[in-house]
Amino acid sequence: MAGEQPSGDVWTVGRLLTWTTDWLAGRGSESPRLDAEVLLAFVRGCPRIALYTAFDVPVNEDERARFRSLVKRRGEGEPVAYLVGSREFFSLSFIVSPAVLVPRPETEGLVIRVLDICQAAGAISQRPRIIDVGTGSGAIVVTVAKRLPQAELVATDISPAAIAVASDNATRHGVAERIEFVACDLLSDPRVVGPWDVIVSNPPYVREDEFDALPRDVRLHEPRTALVSGPTGVELVGRLAAEAAEKLVPGGWLLMEIGPSTAAAAEQVVAAQPALSLEPTLKDMAGLPRIVQARRRG
């Protein structure tokens, strides 16, 4: 196991990182060096960049023992974000737990699009009403709250445990008083009163037949209900589009993250809503379809 010390040798920061990187790579990690650095920085209580000026510094036995335990769990597939209890998103640190999905860089595109819409000349409202549906960790709604101080914000999730995590993140970033959190299915709760200028969501969009092919750390550790939509992968997309058609203001926006394999199906179910006008789907940094857009007809 990583960190076992041969007689007479000294385990320095640099040596631990090199050994652990190789060990994690042999167990299927897609980012073994990053994983090793994040875990060691967490154990040492320092920024990850500080490791680069400490390569020759010995690591004491207590830190090595804690590091060994985390590395072993990572080697068994547990996500690094759950091991350290946080993940960076849009340059902010978010609390995460197995109750919520780990925030991913692709989802930052939703935040960028919300900001673009609300900050554009002739924006839909000087005080936009925005709802984040299926908020999970609260990464989207908290980030929007930090950057749009004029916005009125609500966030929903069917999981009370996820709502608790999102609420903690709002408190962590000083925006708890500006966001109403509601535990409910999509927009179904009477407290979720429209109309909305923007409805934004990263809903479950994995098809049931895709689940077994997901990376091990995702498949075994992240909440299945937040990943899998159903046989088609667009069951939740269709339901949300139908509700959005009734609860958006004229000209209001529906923005949903989708998977590339279900992009065409998602576009079809959105286009089937007479009250919605399908807008061009946005691509992510890899050039894959990622954000389905629609507007409420006037």
Helices and strands as residue ranges (DSSP letters): H 13-25, H 32-44, G 48-53, H 61-75, H 80-84, E 86-89, E 92-95, G 105-107, H 108-119, E 129-133, H 139-147, E 152-157, H 160-172, G 176-178, E 179-183, E 196-201, E 206-207, G 208-213, H 216-221, G 224-226, E 228-230, H 235-247, E 248-257, G 260-262, H 263-271, E 276-283, E 289-296
